[in-house]
Each structure stands twice: as structure tokens, then as C-alpha cells.
């Protein structure tokens, strides 16, 4: 924008204190310029720097030109067009302030105006931070813009006395599950440069001024654990309860449905609860396509099916089968709903629909529902509210969901994959394993999956065919790169006597 405004952004990103600059030449001057902070008057409005007009309520704070009583900014959120800094600006007024974080949040939500400044003020920064930010801003403007400081006004009522937080060594070790000594704790607190005193095994700790969030002993213990190192704290089993806990009947049957569908080869998904359409509208939606609470799961499941079909080759799937158990919202209230759906990858949707029909009937039979299965776009959805109400109560139980102790996390590439097919004629005596080994030799690490999809014999030869999936973890692959790999694979195959790429 210009070097003065850039300086305010630089300082804000550096230490977290929002700042603002007003063009002094556009304010009314008596003996001196003056700005003030007050509550807005109902119906009062202002045009922001983005040329958008906002009307205020009397619960909102504004910055004003004190002599003209004109609004020049929304406190903690946005500056006004009337005092905008431009190329013609000569003199400026710098503002570094601390505003009530609750008021900033409410004003931001009501006006639907979120800014870098409002986000930071909502996190309740220390009231001591503005002085440090102003010092850095003045120094930067003097160095870069050759500005001259002509005066400073500091209106600061001070902060309340910081009361030390008391915590004992036994409380620290009990909450963290550690065996720290007094010396260990003292060493960590010294690293924080926090004020503290000790009486035997009891510590009285006063955190640094910028850590206004550390006001209870649990916060002190959390910081000690963070510096000591979570990796140094051993895991412990939750102690066995001496009495039977009450069983949530809904959760029991939800887990039973989950296990049944997972065993049938379905994958569970979690789709957005916020939707573009619905019966229950949000007062302050985050986006226009998320202005309602969802009235069904089917809409989200349909999008999930369409998205995952595109990635089916990565998992060698002939069909994508998904389900979701979740809450839906209507004007009558909330209820639990189950949606099950499937989508064929190769176009044989009628076959998948038949499988879905059979699987869904088994699930409904398990929960005692007489509901008739009717698929719409390959999806079936049913409310479980009335079904669960009729099912018998259960005693304490072992979860039917099992843990796979051998499963290991594999990083998922964010880059698109490339699918190529290859078919090879070879003598009858040659196995598919031999041909695949030849393909793998030149496929490089970019080949992430191979699936044999065809095999047939003719005369004294046999044909094998594979889907080859290429993908990088570092970039989007080009046709030129994949064509080069396929050319090497073809050349290697053709070098074998009697082998031929179809």
C-alpha cells in the first residue's frame, strides 16, 4: 500500500499487536489533533477502506475524530475511508490500542466483518503489548520513511496486580504422570524467565506479562509438561472402574451398525454438518454455502461418492461403498440418521445397486426395522430415532470394533495421479509375475499401484493386462514424464524373445 501502512502490518505480524494509521490532514484540528473511543450511536454508519458502508448499533465501539465527532474507525476491526492514508498524506496519527475482546468479537460477528486485527483482538492480547508495538512502529517509520515524531499520548489505566499461581510438586507429578524433582521444576521455570518462589515443594509462579492466559495451576503444569517433553511422559492405561458404567443404548447400536457395515466392506465418512440448504438457518453463517444445519446426510454422501470414485484406481476399487451415521436437524429437533450409498467405478451401477439392496436389508433386519429399501442416486437414508427407541436396553458391553495392531500410517499425496493401462502378449509358459517384474524394473518409485484386470489365452500365447497408477508426493506429473517411463517399460518388454506390448 505504502511504507507507513506496510510498517504497521510488519509490526503486527512480528509481535501480534494490530495497529492503525490515520491521515491527520483529514481530521479537524484545533490546538492539536485528537481521536477518541466511544460507543457508537444507533444508526450511525461509516464507509470502510474497502468502500463498504456499515451501520452500527449502540453496543459497538468506534474510533472518532474527537473535534468533529465523526467516526473514523471500527474499534479493533477496520479503519474508515474518511481518514485513509494515501500518496498525498503528509502527517499521520498512529494508533496502538487494546480493545475489549468480547466487544470486538460480537461486533465482528454482527457486521460479518473479520479482519487480521479482529482475529488477534479476539484472542485477548496483553494490554501491555501496545506500548511495545508503538515503540517498534515509530522506530521503523523513522528509519524507512524518514518520519519525525512530534508527540506521544499515552492513555493507560494500568493492569491489575498479577496474582501468583500456587502449585505443588505432587500436583505437577500427579497430573502429568511424571516423577519430576524440585530441581527439575525449578530448571524449567527458570527457562521461562517467570517470577517464582518456593516453599519446600510448593511453588508460587507469576507468568510473564504476555502470557495472560496462564492464570490457573493446570496451565502452569501444562507448560511444565510441554517443556519437559511429551515424549518423555510414559503412557498409562486408564484405571479399571470398580462399578459398571451406564450404557448409552444409542451408542451401542451405532457401534453395532458400524461394525456390520465395515465387515461388509463399506468405509465410514464424516461430511459437513453445515449445508447450503436446510430447515434450521444459522444467525451468523461462515459462508453462503454453509448457512443451514443439514436436514439429511444423503446430500453430503452423494458428494463424497462422486469425489471418491475419482480416486478409486488408487485403491484398486471396482466400486466405492460409503456410509455415515450422524445428526440431522429439522424444525422439530435433532435426530440420528444413517445413510448408505455406493457408486460403480466401471459403470455397472445396476450390479452395485443390487449389492446395496441386499446389504441394507441385512442392516435393517439386524435393528428390527420393517423399512422398505428404496435407493435414490445409489443412496438410502433412514432415521434411527424411532428404531432405537423400540430396541431393548443393554448392559455393559465390549465394543465390537477391533483394532488392527499391524496398521501403519501411509502418507497420502496431495497431487493428482495418472492412470495408464498396459497389455502384454507372452508365450504360455511365462507367468504374470515374470511380466510384472519386468514392468516394475523401469516403473520407478512413481508407480504407486498396479492391478491386473485381464488375462486370456489364444493359440500358444497368453495376454496379461494391468492398470498402472503413477503419483508423486512432490509435484504434479506431466504426460511427458509418464510417457518416458512407459517407453522404457515397453522397450524392456520388447527386448524379451516372444514378448509383445499390445
C-alpha positions as a Python dict, from the first residue, in 0.01 Angstrom:
ca = {
    (1, 'X'): (0, 0, 0),
    (2, 'X'): (264, 250, 118),
    (3, 'X'): (562, 225, 351),
    (4, 'X'): (378, 362, 658),
    (5, 'X'): (88, 118, 631),
    (6, 'X'): (333, -160, 545),
    (7, 'X'): (520, -79, 865),
    (8, 'X'): (204, -133, 1074),
    (9, 'X'): (150, -474, 911),
    (10, 'X'): (514, -568, 963),
    (11, 'X'): (494, -493, 1335),
    (12, 'X'): (158, -670, 1370),
    (13, 'X'): (287, -990, 1210),
    (14, 'X'): (606, -965, 1414),
    (15, 'X'): (463, -931, 1767),
    (16, 'X'): (86, -978, 1722),
    (17, 'X'): (-38, -628, 1803),
    (18, 'X'): (-278, -471, 1546),
    (19, 'X'): (-204, -106, 1460),
    (20, 'X'): (-368, 162, 1250),
    (21, 'X'): (-265, 484, 1076),
    (22, 'X'): (-492, 786, 1020),
    (23, 'X'): (-423, 1075, 782),
    (24, 'X'): (-400, 1368, 1024),
    (25, 'X'): (-464, 1612, 744),
    (26, 'X'): (-817, 1477, 703),
    (27, 'X'): (-907, 1533, 1069),
    (28, 'X'): (-1032, 1854, 1230),
    (29, 'X'): (-756, 2043, 1412),
    (30, 'X'): (-792, 2292, 1693),
    (31, 'X'): (-482, 2336, 1906),
    (32, 'X'): (-393, 1979, 1814),
    (33, 'X'): (-543, 1674, 1654),
    (34, 'X'): (-740, 1436, 1877),
    (35, 'X'): (-904, 1098, 1842),
    (36, 'X'): (-1131, 931, 2094),
    (37, 'X'): (-1300, 596, 2159),
    (38, 'X'): (-1671, 579, 2236),
    (39, 'X'): (-1975, 360, 2188),
    (40, 'X'): (-2148, 411, 1854),
    (41, 'X'): (-2486, 575, 1830),
    (42, 'X'): (-2767, 358, 1696),
    (43, 'X'): (-2800, 415, 1321),
    (44, 'X'): (-2455, 574, 1291),
    (45, 'X'): (-2261, 445, 992),
    (46, 'X'): (-1917, 457, 829),
    (47, 'X'): (-1758, 370, 496),
    (48, 'X'): (-1453, 146, 540),
    (49, 'X'): (-1129, 143, 343),
    (50, 'X'): (-1288, -112, 106),
    (51, 'X'): (-1567, 138, 19),
    (52, 'X'): (-1829, -64, 203),
    (53, 'X'): (-2073, 107, 438),
    (54, 'X'): (-2160, -39, 779),
    (55, 'X'): (-2435, 71, 1016),
    (56, 'X'): (-2367, 41, 1389),
    (57, 'X'): (-2565, -44, 1697),
    (58, 'X'): (-2510, 128, 2031),
    (59, 'X'): (-2326, -184, 2156),
    (60, 'X'): (-2033, -130, 1919),
    (61, 'X'): (-1713, 67, 1985),
    (62, 'X'): (-1585, 318, 1730),
    (63, 'X'): (-1286, 549, 1687),
    (64, 'X'): (-1376, 912, 1621),
    (65, 'X'): (-1222, 1243, 1523),
    (66, 'X'): (-1273, 1399, 1868),
    (67, 'X'): (-1311, 1758, 1741),
    (68, 'X'): (-1557, 1671, 1464),
    (69, 'X'): (-1724, 1380, 1645),
    (70, 'X'): (-1700, 1186, 1317),
    (71, 'X'): (-1642, 811, 1305),
    (72, 'X'): (-1305, 721, 1151),
    (73, 'X'): (-1272, 355, 1250),
    (74, 'X'): (-1441, 46, 1397),
    (75, 'X'): (-1251, -25, 1716),
    (76, 'X'): (-1026, -328, 1678),
    (77, 'X'): (-1159, -417, 1334),
    (78, 'X'): (-1129, -169, 1046),
    (79, 'X'): (-1037, 187, 958),
    (80, 'X'): (-1263, 436, 780),
    (81, 'X'): (-1228, 578, 431),
    (82, 'X'): (-1258, 931, 566),
    (83, 'X'): (-909, 920, 724),
    (84, 'X'): (-741, 689, 473),
    (85, 'X'): (-366, 726, 417),
    (86, 'X'): (-289, 797, 50),
    (87, 'X'): (7, 907, -163),
    (88, 'X'): (-73, 1265, -73),
    (89, 'X'): (-57, 1207, 305),
    (90, 'X'): (198, 1422, 488),
    (91, 'X'): (118, 1386, 860),
    (92, 'X'): (-18, 1076, 1029),
    (93, 'X'): (-161, 969, 1363),
    (94, 'X'): (-51, 625, 1477),
    (95, 'X'): (-287, 418, 1691),
    (96, 'X'): (-181, 127, 1910),
    (97, 'X'): (-455, 18, 2148),
    (98, 'X'): (-609, -268, 2340),
    (99, 'X'): (-982, -325, 2300),
    (100, 'X'): (-1227, -542, 2489),
    (101, 'X'): (-1203, -878, 2315),
    (102, 'X'): (-1567, -968, 2375),
    (103, 'X'): (-1688, -644, 2217),
    (104, 'X'): (-1460, -693, 1917),
    (105, 'X'): (-1585, -1048, 1864),
    (106, 'X'): (-1952, -951, 1891),
    (107, 'X'): (-1910, -651, 1661),
    (108, 'X'): (-1716, -857, 1406),
    (109, 'X'): (-1984, -1127, 1404),
    (110, 'X'): (-2275, -883, 1384),
    (111, 'X'): (-2119, -685, 1099),
    (112, 'X'): (-1992, -1005, 932),
    (113, 'X'): (-1655, -833, 907),
    (114, 'X'): (-1349, -1036, 1007),
    (115, 'X'): (-1000, -889, 969),
    (116, 'X'): (-644, -967, 1078),
    (117, 'X'): (-693, -717, 1357),
    (118, 'X'): (-1025, -855, 1482),
    (119, 'X'): (-890, -1211, 1493),
    (120, 'X'): (-595, -1101, 1706),
    (121, 'X'): (-803, -888, 1945),
    (122, 'X'): (-1046, -1178, 1995),
    (123, 'X'): (-754, -1378, 2135),
    (124, 'X'): (-727, -1126, 2421),
    (125, 'X'): (-371, -993, 2376),
    (126, 'X'): (-193, -842, 2674),
    (127, 'X'): (-283, -476, 2748),
    (128, 'X'): (91, -413, 2783),
    (129, 'X'): (160, -506, 2419),
    (130, 'X'): (52, -175, 2254),
    (131, 'X'): (344, 18, 2408),
    (132, 'X'): (598, -227, 2263),
    (133, 'X'): (426, -220, 1925),
    (134, 'X'): (422, 163, 1917),
    (135, 'X'): (791, 174, 2001),
    (136, 'X'): (875, -62, 1713),
    (137, 'X'): (642, 119, 1471),
    (138, 'X'): (790, 463, 1545),
    (139, 'X'): (1142, 331, 1506),
    (140, 'X'): (1055, 165, 1174),
    (141, 'X'): (886, 475, 1030),
    (142, 'X'): (1177, 695, 1137),
    (143, 'X'): (1423, 460, 968),
    (144, 'X'): (1232, 382, 647),
    (145, 'X'): (1010, 684, 586),
    (146, 'X'): (1230, 948, 750),
    (147, 'X'): (934, 1049, 961),
    (148, 'X'): (969, 1287, 1256),
    (149, 'X'): (796, 1213, 1587),
    (150, 'X'): (625, 1526, 1723),
    (151, 'X'): (435, 1384, 2020),
    (152, 'X'): (302, 1083, 2209),
    (153, 'X'): (-22, 1047, 2401),
    (154, 'X'): (-36, 753, 2639),
    (155, 'X'): (-372, 679, 2798),
    (156, 'X'): (-316, 371, 3010),
    (157, 'X'): (-507, 285, 3324),
    (158, 'X'): (-267, 2, 3406),
    (159, 'X'): (-332, -363, 3461),
    (160, 'X'): (-445, -531, 3777),
    (161, 'X'): (-185, -683, 4003),
    (162, 'X'): (-81, -1026, 3879),
    (163, 'X'): (-156, -1278, 4150),
    (164, 'X'): (91, -1568, 4174),
    (165, 'X'): (-47, -1912, 4097),
    (166, 'X'): (35, -2173, 4361),
    (167, 'X'): (113, -2531, 4260),
    (168, 'X'): (279, -2818, 4445),
    (169, 'X'): (527, -3075, 4321),
    (170, 'X'): (282, -3358, 4391),
    (171, 'X'): (12, -3184, 4186),
    (172, 'X'): (254, -3149, 3893),
    (173, 'X'): (358, -3514, 3902),
    (174, 'X'): (3, -3636, 3961),
    (175, 'X'): (-142, -3452, 3660),
    (176, 'X'): (148, -3524, 3423),
    (177, 'X'): (216, -3880, 3540),
    (178, 'X'): (582, -3795, 3594),
    (179, 'X'): (838, -3817, 3875),
    (180, 'X'): (993, -3470, 3849),
    (181, 'X'): (1207, -3334, 4130),
    (182, 'X'): (1208, -2984, 4277),
    (183, 'X'): (1529, -2918, 4084),
    (184, 'X'): (1365, -3030, 3755),
    (185, 'X'): (1072, -2792, 3804),
    (186, 'X'): (1295, -2500, 3904),
    (187, 'X'): (1509, -2555, 3595),
    (188, 'X'): (1203, -2539, 3368),
    (189, 'X'): (1060, -2226, 3535),
    (190, 'X'): (1399, -2052, 3503),
    (191, 'X'): (1391, -2118, 3130),
    (192, 'X'): (1055, -1940, 3111),
    (193, 'X'): (1207, -1637, 3290),
    (194, 'X'): (894, -1628, 3505),
    (195, 'X'): (897, -1494, 3858),
    (196, 'X'): (857, -1768, 4116),
    (197, 'X'): (932, -1852, 4475),
    (198, 'X'): (944, -2186, 4652),
    (199, 'X'): (849, -2304, 4997),
    (200, 'X'): (960, -2667, 5032),
    (201, 'X'): (771, -2839, 4746),
    (202, 'X'): (521, -2558, 4683),
    (203, 'X'): (579, -2306, 4403),
    (204, 'X'): (423, -1959, 4369),
    (205, 'X'): (453, -1869, 3998),
    (206, 'X'): (385, -1537, 3824),
    (207, 'X'): (388, -1577, 3446),
    (208, 'X'): (527, -1317, 3206),
    (209, 'X'): (302, -1022, 3118),
    (210, 'X'): (239, -1150, 2765),
    (211, 'X'): (102, -1480, 2898),
    (212, 'X'): (-230, -1353, 3030),
    (213, 'X'): (-375, -1700, 2963),
    (214, 'X'): (-171, -1861, 3243),
    (215, 'X'): (-393, -1796, 3545),
    (216, 'X'): (-456, -2141, 3696),
    (217, 'X'): (-233, -2418, 3825),
    (218, 'X'): (-333, -2654, 3544),
    (219, 'X'): (-196, -2403, 3291),
    (220, 'X'): (134, -2389, 3480),
    (221, 'X'): (153, -2769, 3485),
    (222, 'X'): (74, -2787, 3114),
    (223, 'X'): (362, -2551, 3035),
    (224, 'X'): (599, -2754, 3252),
    (225, 'X'): (492, -3072, 3072),
    (226, 'X'): (539, -2909, 2731),
    (227, 'X'): (897, -2809, 2806),
    (228, 'X'): (981, -3135, 2983),
    (229, 'X'): (869, -3310, 2665),
    (230, 'X'): (553, -3508, 2598),
    (231, 'X'): (769, -3786, 2452),
    (232, 'X'): (932, -3825, 2796),
    (233, 'X'): (597, -3889, 2964),
    (234, 'X'): (505, -4259, 2954),
    (235, 'X'): (158, -4371, 2852),
    (236, 'X'): (-64, -4528, 3115),
    (237, 'X'): (-377, -4737, 3093),
    (238, 'X'): (-696, -4582, 3225),
    (239, 'X'): (-769, -4742, 3565),
    (240, 'X'): (-1039, -5011, 3569),
    (241, 'X'): (-1369, -4888, 3706),
    (242, 'X'): (-1498, -5064, 4016),
    (243, 'X'): (-1861, -5030, 3908),
    (244, 'X'): (-2047, -5083, 3583),
    (245, 'X'): (-2084, -4759, 3389),
    (246, 'X'): (-2425, -4675, 3244),
    (247, 'X'): (-2457, -4783, 2883),
    (248, 'X'): (-2565, -4540, 2616),
    (249, 'X'): (-2811, -4751, 2419),
    (250, 'X'): (-2785, -4536, 2107),
    (251, 'X'): (-2406, -4562, 2106),
    (252, 'X'): (-2424, -4941, 2147),
    (253, 'X'): (-2643, -4985, 1840),
    (254, 'X'): (-2445, -4727, 1644),
    (255, 'X'): (-2128, -4930, 1702),
    (256, 'X'): (-2314, -5248, 1605),
    (257, 'X'): (-2421, -5090, 1275),
    (258, 'X'): (-2069, -4956, 1217),
    (259, 'X'): (-1911, -5298, 1267),
    (260, 'X'): (-2165, -5468, 1039),
    (261, 'X'): (-2107, -5223, 754),
    (262, 'X'): (-1730, -5223, 795),
    (263, 'X'): (-1730, -5603, 780),
    (264, 'X'): (-1930, -5576, 456),
    (265, 'X'): (-1653, -5363, 301),
    (266, 'X'): (-1802, -5016, 346),
    (267, 'X'): (-1597, -4712, 451),
    (268, 'X'): (-1731, -4465, 705),
    (269, 'X'): (-1718, -4094, 620),
    (270, 'X'): (-1788, -3773, 810),
    (271, 'X'): (-1936, -3500, 592),
    (272, 'X'): (-2015, -3137, 676),
    (273, 'X'): (-2295, -3066, 923),
    (274, 'X'): (-2336, -2719, 768),
    (275, 'X'): (-2514, -2708, 433),
    (276, 'X'): (-2632, -2468, 162),
    (277, 'X'): (-2998, -2560, 220),
    (278, 'X'): (-3194, -2679, 519),
    (279, 'X'): (-3469, -2603, 770),
    (280, 'X'): (-3256, -2460, 1053),
    (281, 'X'): (-3073, -2141, 949),
    (282, 'X'): (-2764, -2002, 1123),
    (283, 'X'): (-2768, -1647, 1259),
    (284, 'X'): (-2404, -1585, 1165),
    (285, 'X'): (-2305, -1827, 885),
    (286, 'X'): (-1937, -1862, 800),
    (287, 'X'): (-2014, -1880, 427),
    (288, 'X'): (-2315, -1862, 195),
    (289, 'X'): (-2294, -2235, 117),
    (290, 'X'): (-2289, -2320, 491),
    (291, 'X'): (-2583, -2112, 610),
    (292, 'X'): (-2800, -2401, 734),
    (293, 'X'): (-2775, -2709, 951),
    (294, 'X'): (-2811, -3016, 731),
    (295, 'X'): (-3155, -3173, 705),
    (296, 'X'): (-3021, -3500, 566),
    (297, 'X'): (-2695, -3690, 521),
    (298, 'X'): (-2767, -3806, 166),
    (299, 'X'): (-2664, -3476, 3),
    (300, 'X'): (-2319, -3487, 164),
    (301, 'X'): (-2279, -3859, 97),
    (302, 'X'): (-2355, -3805, -271),
    (303, 'X'): (-2069, -3554, -296),
    (304, 'X'): (-1840, -3794, -106),
    (305, 'X'): (-1923, -4075, -351),
    (306, 'X'): (-1856, -3856, -654),
    (307, 'X'): (-1524, -3740, -507),
    (308, 'X'): (-1403, -4084, -403),
    (309, 'X'): (-1492, -4250, -734),
    (310, 'X'): (-1223, -4031, -888),
    (311, 'X'): (-965, -4185, -653),
    (312, 'X'): (-1085, -4545, -688),
    (313, 'X'): (-792, -4651, -912),
    (314, 'X'): (-552, -4562, -630),
    (315, 'X'): (-716, -4830, -416),
    (316, 'X'): (-795, -5076, -697),
    (317, 'X'): (-1168, -5049, -627),
    (318, 'X'): (-1439, -5160, -867),
    (319, 'X'): (-1696, -4974, -656),
    (320, 'X'): (-1698, -4715, -378),
    (321, 'X'): (-1923, -4807, -84),
    (322, 'X'): (-1971, -4548, 189),
    (323, 'X'): (-2188, -4489, 494),
    (324, 'X'): (-2235, -4218, 754),
    (325, 'X'): (-2405, -4212, 1092),
    (326, 'X'): (-2473, -3861, 1211),
    (327, 'X'): (-2711, -3595, 1334),
    (328, 'X'): (-2958, -3414, 1111),
    (329, 'X'): (-3154, -3103, 1206),
    (330, 'X'): (-3515, -3011, 1137),
    (331, 'X'): (-3757, -2760, 1284),
    (332, 'X'): (-3884, -3042, 1505),
    (333, 'X'): (-3541, -3108, 1657),
    (334, 'X'): (-3233, -3326, 1612),
    (335, 'X'): (-3221, -3694, 1527),
    (336, 'X'): (-2969, -3962, 1433),
    (337, 'X'): (-2973, -4070, 1071),
    (338, 'X'): (-2799, -4346, 873),
    (339, 'X'): (-2709, -4305, 505),
    (340, 'X'): (-2559, -4584, 293),
    (341, 'X'): (-2451, -4545, -67),
    (342, 'X'): (-2244, -4696, -345),
    (343, 'X'): (-2110, -4595, -681),
    (344, 'X'): (-1971, -4820, -954),
    (345, 'X'): (-1635, -4723, -1096),
    (346, 'X'): (-1669, -4906, -1427),
    (347, 'X'): (-2031, -4811, -1499),
    (348, 'X'): (-2205, -5128, -1372),
    (349, 'X'): (-2430, -4937, -1131),
    (350, 'X'): (-2715, -5189, -1155),
    (351, 'X'): (-2491, -5458, -1004),
    (352, 'X'): (-2383, -5226, -720),
    (353, 'X'): (-2745, -5129, -653),
    (354, 'X'): (-2827, -5496, -609),
    (355, 'X'): (-2543, -5539, -360),
    (356, 'X'): (-2654, -5225, -175),
    (357, 'X'): (-3012, -5350, -158),
    (358, 'X'): (-2903, -5680, -4),
    (359, 'X'): (-2659, -5521, 243),
    (360, 'X'): (-2906, -5257, 361),
    (361, 'X'): (-3177, -5518, 415),
    (362, 'X'): (-2938, -5711, 642),
    (363, 'X'): (-2869, -5396, 847),
    (364, 'X'): (-3238, -5315, 880),
    (365, 'X'): (-3315, -5672, 981),
    (366, 'X'): (-3046, -5652, 1250),
    (367, 'X'): (-3211, -5347, 1411),
    (368, 'X'): (-3563, -5480, 1360),
    (369, 'X'): (-3679, -5222, 1104),
    (370, 'X'): (-3950, -5314, 851),
    (371, 'X'): (-3850, -5017, 631),
    (372, 'X'): (-3855, -5088, 257),
    (373, 'X'): (-3527, -5017, 78),
    (374, 'X'): (-3562, -4755, -196),
    (375, 'X'): (-3241, -4620, -348),
    (376, 'X'): (-3213, -4264, -481),
    (377, 'X'): (-2894, -4192, -677),
    (378, 'X'): (-2750, -4508, -524),
    (379, 'X'): (-2816, -4387, -168),
    (380, 'X'): (-3054, -4499, 108),
    (381, 'X'): (-3117, -4292, 422),
    (382, 'X'): (-3323, -4372, 730),
    (383, 'X'): (-3387, -4201, 1064),
    (384, 'X'): (-3281, -4417, 1360),
    (385, 'X'): (-3465, -4218, 1626),
    (386, 'X'): (-3780, -4432, 1640),
    (387, 'X'): (-3590, -4754, 1567),
    (388, 'X'): (-3354, -4709, 1864),
    (389, 'X'): (-3648, -4627, 2093),
    (390, 'X'): (-3800, -4972, 2030),
    (391, 'X'): (-3477, -5169, 2076),
    (392, 'X'): (-3405, -5332, 2414),
    (393, 'X'): (-3171, -5172, 2668),
    (394, 'X'): (-2824, -5324, 2706),
    (395, 'X'): (-2584, -5392, 2992),
    (396, 'X'): (-2214, -5304, 2991),
    (397, 'X'): (-2051, -5446, 2678),
    (398, 'X'): (-1722, -5486, 2496),
    (399, 'X'): (-1702, -5274, 2183),
    (400, 'X'): (-1733, -5483, 1871),
    (401, 'X'): (-1487, -5259, 1686),
    (402, 'X'): (-1146, -5424, 1670),
    (403, 'X'): (-803, -5263, 1650),
    (404, 'X'): (-560, -5352, 1374),
    (405, 'X'): (-228, -5354, 1562),
    (406, 'X'): (-33, -5401, 1238),
    (407, 'X'): (-178, -5099, 1056),
    (408, 'X'): (73, -4825, 982),
    (409, 'X'): (11, -4471, 863),
    (410, 'X'): (99, -4406, 500),
    (411, 'X'): (129, -4051, 378),
    (412, 'X'): (-136, -3950, 126),
    (413, 'X'): (-16, -3750, -173),
    (414, 'X'): (-196, -3422, -238),
    (415, 'X'): (-101, -3436, -607),
    (416, 'X'): (-317, -3598, -879),
    (417, 'X'): (-240, -3948, -1005),
    (418, 'X'): (-201, -4064, -1365),
    (419, 'X'): (-361, -4390, -1483),
    (420, 'X'): (-215, -4592, -1770),
    (421, 'X'): (-301, -4941, -1896),
    (422, 'X'): (-60, -5192, -2045),
    (423, 'X'): (-135, -5528, -2209),
    (424, 'X'): (138, -5780, -2295),
    (425, 'X'): (142, -6092, -2519),
    (426, 'X'): (385, -6356, -2398),
    (427, 'X'): (440, -6731, -2453),
    (428, 'X'): (214, -6958, -2248),
    (429, 'X'): (499, -7067, -2026),
    (430, 'X'): (556, -6711, -1897),
    (431, 'X'): (373, -6624, -1574),
    (432, 'X'): (211, -6290, -1491),
    (433, 'X'): (463, -6249, -1207),
    (434, 'X'): (752, -6255, -1455),
    (435, 'X'): (589, -5989, -1673),
    (436, 'X'): (507, -5772, -1373),
    (437, 'X'): (867, -5794, -1251),
    (438, 'X'): (980, -5665, -1590),
    (439, 'X'): (733, -5376, -1569),
    (440, 'X'): (841, -5286, -1215),
    (441, 'X'): (1206, -5274, -1318),
    (442, 'X'): (1154, -4949, -1514),
    (443, 'X'): (842, -4813, -1347),
    (444, 'X'): (1042, -4611, -1087),
    (445, 'X'): (911, -4513, -743),
    (446, 'X'): (633, -4312, -912),
    (447, 'X'): (434, -4634, -966),
    (448, 'X'): (221, -4647, -652),
    (449, 'X'): (-24, -4922, -751),
    (450, 'X'): (-67, -5193, -1013),
    (451, 'X'): (-378, -5405, -1065),
    (452, 'X'): (-413, -5692, -1308),
    (453, 'X'): (-753, -5668, -1472),
    (454, 'X'): (-737, -5911, -1763),
    (455, 'X'): (-591, -6247, -1866),
    (456, 'X'): (-679, -6471, -2163),
    (457, 'X'): (-515, -6733, -2386),
    (458, 'X'): (-506, -6761, -2764),
    (459, 'X'): (-318, -7025, -2959),
    (460, 'X'): (17, -7070, -2788),
    (461, 'X'): (21, -6726, -2624),
    (462, 'X'): (-130, -6562, -2320),
    (463, 'X'): (-222, -6196, -2262),
    (464, 'X'): (-190, -6014, -1932),
    (465, 'X'): (-319, -5658, -1870),
    (466, 'X'): (-264, -5415, -1580),
    (467, 'X'): (-383, -5080, -1460),
    (468, 'X'): (-74, -4876, -1364),
    (469, 'X'): (-119, -4580, -1125),
    (470, 'X'): (157, -4319, -1110),
    (471, 'X'): (174, -4045, -848),
    (472, 'X'): (432, -3814, -692),
    (473, 'X'): (449, -3679, -337),
    (474, 'X'): (632, -3370, -459),
    (475, 'X'): (467, -3241, -777),
    (476, 'X'): (203, -3287, -1047),
    (477, 'X'): (326, -3538, -1304),
    (478, 'X'): (319, -3445, -1673),
    (479, 'X'): (240, -3659, -1976),
    (480, 'X'): (599, -3615, -2091),
    (481, 'X'): (731, -3775, -1771),
    (482, 'X'): (485, -4066, -1776),
    (483, 'X'): (533, -4125, -2150),
    (484, 'X'): (908, -4156, -2091),
    (485, 'X'): (854, -4418, -1819),
    (486, 'X'): (607, -4613, -2035),
    (487, 'X'): (852, -4605, -2326),
    (488, 'X'): (1123, -4762, -2108),
    (489, 'X'): (880, -5027, -1982),
    (490, 'X'): (777, -5108, -2342),
    (491, 'X'): (1138, -5122, -2461),
    (492, 'X'): (1232, -5362, -2181),
    (493, 'X'): (934, -5589, -2252),
    (494, 'X'): (1004, -5595, -2627),
    (495, 'X'): (1364, -5699, -2555),
    (496, 'X'): (1239, -6039, -2437),
    (497, 'X'): (1203, -6301, -2708),
    (498, 'X'): (838, -6364, -2790),
    (499, 'X'): (708, -6077, -2571),
    (500, 'X'): (496, -5805, -2728),
    (501, 'X'): (309, -5499, -2600),
    (502, 'X'): (-38, -5499, -2748),
}
